[in-house]
Amino acid sequence: MSVDMLQKIQETIKKRRLLISGEHALVAVSGGADSVTLLYALKEHCREAKIRLTVDGIDRERSFPIR
């Protein structure tokens, strides 16, 4: 992921106050390129903003959490 894209994502999160320092975010990923990219961007943002991040996998075929 380019630094420019990562900065744009982080700016949007801050501008729209989507995640605030001290919060806990749950992210569901399918393993596809778009969800893995989102996860990477959120991981970087949450680390810097001291936001707890929990990740769960979703089976796109069955639409339920992978356990």
N, C-alpha and C positions, 0 to 999 in steps of 0.2 A: 504494500500500500504506500502510495506517495505521501510525503510529509504534508504536501498541500491538501490532499484529501483528508488526512487525519486532522489537520488544523480546522478545516471547514466543518467537519463533524463535531469537533469539540466546541467550536464557536456556536454552532446551532444548539447544542445541548445547553450551553451556558445562557445564550440569548433567550431561549424559550423556557429556561429553568426546568428542564426535563428531569435532571438529577441534581440533588443538592447535597453538599458535604454532610456526612453523617448518616445518609440514607442507606437502605439496603435494596439492591436491584436484583431481580430474577430475570435471567435471559434464557429463552428456549432456542436451541439451534438444531437445524436439521443435518448439518454437515455439508450443505451446499455452499458454493462460493460466496453468495450474498450473506448468509447468516454467519459464516466464519469471518468475513470481513467486518461485519457489525460487531461480532464478539471481540475481535482484535482492537477495534476502535474504542469500544466500551472499556475493555481491560486497561488500556492506556489512560483513558480519562478517569476511570474510577481509582486507579492507583494514585494519580496526581491529586484528585479531589477527595481522597480518603472516604470513598464510598465502597461499602461491602458489596461484592458481586458474587452471585450464585448462578451457576450454569447447569442447565438440564438439557438432555437430548430428546428430540422428538422424532418419532418414526413417521415419515411423510406418507407411507403407504397405509398405516393404521391409525394415524392421528392420535396417538397417545404417548405419554412419556416412556422412554426407554429406561428400564430399571435393571 
